[in-house]
Amino acid sequence: MRSNIGSKPLADMMAQDSKCRWGNYFGFIILPFHMGLQTDPLVYLKLSKSMMARKKHSYHALLVYFSIKIAIKVFGTKAAATILNRPVKNLTTCVSNIVGPMEEISFRGHPITYIALSSYGHSQPLLVHYVSYAGKMIISLAVDPTIIPDPHKICDDMEVSLKSMKAALSERGLL
């Protein structure tokens, strides 16, 4: 996993010669989705971890990021959106992982109990967001009901899978 780079005070980020980058940055990595029955729940974890390690050490994400940046500068935002839309429309599942704050936060004196993300209007039949917040993980799904009639079953299956992985890790003394 990536190390936490932390956050800087807002005054430092807004200083005139600050090297902080502002705005939204977009990139993606296309991964195959392995399906199959395994006796050891950690097999999926090992496969995913090795695949992500290969992708992280490749130039795939940087190439996508800079290609989008160049397309915006050369062709404009509408043309770049059209170019980017093609691979995104051909995906079946989109997974997002957001690292939230480690400690509980509040807004105007009201404690925030959980943070959940979602998006609307995407072309994928299944969109999964993982958000960690204060030692908890929140999973939110956005589904196309014509393709996935019972999203609660997917949530239950994901919960069972994560619990079995956690049990296998603690059984081996790795947790």
GIQUI-V184680 format. One line per field, one symbol per residue. ss: DSSP state (@ for helix, = for strand, . for the rest). phi: phi as a letter, one per 20 degrees, with the letter a starting at -180 (. if undefined). A space follows every 50 residues. Layout:
ss: ???
phi: ???
This chain:
ss: .........@@@@@...........................@@@@@@@@@ @@@@@@@..@@@@@@@@@@@@@@@@.@@@@@@@@@@@@@...=======. .....==..==..............========..========....... @@@@@@@@@@@@@@@@@@@@@....
phi: .fffemceggfffeggdfefedoedcbbcecfdecqecfdfeffffffff ffffffeeegffffgffffffffednfffffffffffffeeecccccdee ffdfdcclndfeebccdabcnfeefccdddceblmddddcdcceffddfc ffffgffffffffffffffffemec
